[in-house]
Amino acid sequence: MKWGYPELLPWLLLLLPLAWLVMALARRHQQRLQRLIATELIPVLAPALDPRRLRRRNVLWLMAFSFAALSLARPQWGFQWQEVKRRGLDIVVVLDTSRSMLTQDIKPDRLQQAKWGIRDLVRKLKGDRIGLVTFAGSSFLECPLTMDYAAFLMTLDDVYVGIIPKGGTAIAQALRTAADSFKEETQADRAIVLITDGEDHEGNPLSLVGDLKKQNIRVYAVGVGTAEGELIPDDSGSGFVKDREGNVVKSALHEDVLGQLAIQTDGAYVRSAAGDFGLDRIFDEGIAQLKRDEQDGRMIKAHEDRFTWPLGLSILALAAEAALSRRKLREDAP
C-alpha cells in the first residue's frame, strides 16, 4: 500500500489522546450525574441518558473522524501503466573548478556559492533535463543530461577544486564539451549555464558562437567574484597562491567575454552577489521563457487512489450514529 500524502499519517496519532479525552469526559459526566441522582433512578428520571448508548455514539463519532482523516492521506493500492510525455528543454551547467574559485571575495568561497545557486536552480525545474560539466585547464562531463535531479545533486556535491587535474581555465573547451553533450535532434531551445570568474588562459570562447547558434544553444553566464578581487588561498589554507616571481596572485572577475558570449547567443549575463547568486533571475527571466518540446514518453506506474473506501466507512459510521439517535427518540416518544 502507498499513500498520496504520507506526511499526514503521523497526525493520526492525535486520535489516541482524542479518544481518551472523549471517554474521560463521558465518564466524568456520568459520575457527576450519579452524585445528583441515585443510579437506580436514572432510567426513570432521565431515560434518554443511557450510558451504553452514549458510549456507542462516541465510538461511532471517533470511527467516522478516524476514517475521514485516513482518507485525507490518500491510501493507494493497485496500479496501471501509463505513458507520460515530457515537455521540456535541456540545460547543461558548466562549472569552473579552477583554483581561483576558492577565492573568498564571496563568502564562504566562489565555488560553494555556485553550488548553492545550482541547487536553487534545480528546485525550479519541472520536466527539463540537466547535466553538469566541470572544467579547469580541461573539461569533463560529470553528469550527462538527466531528469534524475537527486542523482544530479549527488554529483554536484562531489565537485571540488582539483577535480580536474589540469590547472588553468579553458572556457572554450568546456563550452565545446557541453555542446557535444546535446546529442538528440530537437526543435526546443538548449541552454548552457556557464558559471565562472571569467579568467581564461586557453583558446577563444567567442570563436564558438557560430556553432552554438547553429545548435540552438544559448549561453547564460554567471560571473562569480568581485571586480576588486581577492587573494587565492593555497593548499595549506594559511597562505596564498604565488606566481613564479614569488608575488601573491589576486583573482578578480573578468566580465567582458562572459557578457559577449551571452549577448551573441541570445542568452543573458548576471553578476553574482552575496545573497543573490543570480540563477533565479536567469531562470525566471530567461530559461523559463525558452521554447520547449515534447520529448520521448516513458511508462510509469499510476497508483490507484482508494480514499473512497475509508471515506465511505466514515459516512457509514455517521449514518449509524444518526440512526442510533433517531431510534432513541422514537423509543422515548409517548
Buried (B, 14 or more C-beta within 10 A) or exposed (E): EBBBEEEBBEEEEEBEEEBEEBBEEBEEEBEEBEEEEEEEEBEEEEEEBBBEBBBBBBBBBBBBBBBBBBBBBBBBEEEEEEEEEBEBBBBBBBBBBBBBBBBBBBEEBBBBBBBEBBBEBBEEBEBBBBBBBBBBBBBBBBBBBBBEBEEBBEBBEEBEBEBBEEEBBBBBBBBBBBBEBBEEEBEBBBBBBBBBBBBBEBBEBBEBBEEBBEEBBBBBBBBBBBEEBBBBBBEEEEEBBEEEEEEEBBBBBBBEBBBBBBBBBBBBBBBBEEEEBBBBBBBEEBBEEBEBBEBEEEEEEEBEBBBEBBBEBBBBBBEBBEEBEEEBEEEEEE
